[in-house]
Amino acid sequence: MKGPFRPPTHAVVAPRAPAHAAEEPEETRFYDRECYEFNRQLEPAWNDRYCEHCRHYLTARCPHIDEFLDDVEDLSPE
């Protein structure tokens, strides 16, 4: 068995997401928000400005938590 998974060492570059989330493409929807703060518990290579690597992701300190929860509710089986 090989060692633990290592994230890519190259930077991920994506276009800056517009302020209006409803019209954002899915791949940039949760990227490069003004509130992004890297979660230092992750390897430095993960610092790609995606919300899932933010220190406040899915916490009460996230100013966009309602938007994340809306996505989760949309995926729930009926």
N, C-alpha and C positions, 0 to 999 in steps of 0.2 A: 504494500500500500504506500502511496506517495504521501508526502507531508501535507500540512493543512493548506487549504486554498489561499492563494495570494491574489489580491486584486491587481489589476493592471497598473503599471507604474507610469504610464503616459496620461496626460491630462485629457479629460473628456471635454470637448468644446461643443456647446449647443447655443443656438441663438437666444438672445434675451427674450424672456416671455413678456407679453403685453400685460398690462394691469387688469384687464377684464378677463377673468378666468373662463367664463362661459364660451368665449370664442377662441380659446387657446388650443392649439393642437395637443393631443394626448402626450406626446413625447416631451413637450416643454411645459406642460401645465404645472408641474410641481418642481420647477427648476429656477434657481437664481432669484429667489424672493428677497425683498429688502431686509427681512428679519432673519435670514440664514445665519446660523452660528454653528460651526463645525462641532460635532460630537467627538471630543478628544479621547473617548474610550475606544474609538475605532482607529485602525491603522491610518497614518497620514495620507497614504495613496487613495483612500476613500473620499478625500476632501474634494469633491467634484461639484459642489453647490446644489446637489439634488436634495429635496426636502427629507427624504428617507435617511440622510446622513446628518441631518440637523440635530443639534442638541435639544431642541424643543419639539421634535417630531412626535405627534400623538400624545402630547402632554397638555396640561391646562395652561401652560405658558405659551403655547402656539397660538398666534392671532388668527390662524386659518383653520383651527380645529373643526369648526362647523363644516367647512368645505370637505375635509377629509372624511368626517362622519357621514356626510351626504353620500359620498362615493361608496362607503361601506353599506349604507342602507340600500342603495341602488342595486347592490350585488346580492342582497339577501333573498333566499328562495321564498316564494309566496305560499 
